[in-house]
Amino acid sequence: MVGFGVLGLALMVAAIAWTVLGVHALLLGRMPGRRLPRLVRQPRLWGAGALLALLSANLESPSLLAVSVGLMALGHVVKPAG
């Protein structure tokens, strides 16, 4: 029984971290740290996808999850304008 409590806590911490990353990317337009800015070309797209992924988990919607994964992938691939 203790294992489920630790797993639940780890998932809660991961969800909070994912939310913070998504909001940071969406509102500020940049990724934190050293490695993430090199990996993500469009942080606002990636942030929107990250927040949608959390929402799809709450709503248990596979179609919304597919859209969110697509947005996060576009955040990695699309070159910045200008």
C-alpha positions in Angstrom: 0.0 0.0 0.0 2.9 2.4 0.7 4.2 2.0 -2.9 1.0 3.5 -4.3 1.4 6.5 -2.1 4.9 7.2 -3.2 3.9 6.6 -6.9 1.0 9.0 -6.5 3.2 11.6 -4.9 5.8 11.2 -7.7 3.1 11.6 -10.4 1.7 14.7 -8.6 5.2 16.3 -8.5 5.7 15.5 -12.2 2.3 17.0 -13.1 3.1 20.2 -11.2 6.6 20.4 -12.8 5.0 19.9 -16.3 2.4 22.6 -15.6 5.1 25.0 -14.5 7.1 24.3 -17.7 4.1 24.7 -19.9 3.0 28.0 -18.3 6.5 29.4 -18.4 6.9 28.5 -22.1 3.5 29.8 -23.0 3.6 33.1 -21.1 7.3 34.1 -21.4 8.0 32.6 -24.9 11.2 30.9 -23.8 12.2 27.6 -22.1 14.1 27.5 -18.8 17.5 25.9 -18.3 20.4 25.3 -20.7 19.2 22.2 -22.7 15.5 22.9 -23.2 16.1 26.2 -25.2 18.2 24.2 -27.7 15.6 21.5 -28.1 12.5 23.6 -28.4 12.3 26.1 -31.3 8.8 27.4 -30.6 8.3 27.5 -26.8 4.7 29.0 -27.0 3.5 26.1 -29.2 5.2 23.6 -26.9 3.8 25.2 -23.8 0.2 25.1 -25.2 0.7 21.4 -26.1 2.1 20.6 -22.6 -0.9 22.3 -20.9 -3.3 20.5 -23.3 -1.7 17.2 -22.5 -2.5 17.7 -18.8 -6.0 18.7 -19.6 -6.5 15.6 -21.8 -5.3 13.4 -18.9 -8.0 15.0 -16.7 -10.7 14.7 -19.3 -9.5 11.2 -20.4 -9.7 12.4 -24.0 -7.4 10.5 -26.5 -8.2 12.9 -29.3 -7.1 15.9 -27.2 -4.0 14.0 -26.2 -3.2 13.5 -29.9 -3.6 17.2 -30.6 -1.4 18.1 -27.6 1.4 15.7 -28.8 1.2 17.3 -32.2 1.5 20.8 -30.8 4.5 19.8 -28.7 6.1 18.1 -31.8 5.5 21.3 -33.8 7.2 23.3 -31.0 10.3 21.2 -31.6 10.3 21.3 -35.4 8.9 24.7 -36.6 11.6 27.3 -37.2 11.1 30.7 -35.6 9.8 33.4 -37.9 12.1 36.2 -38.9 
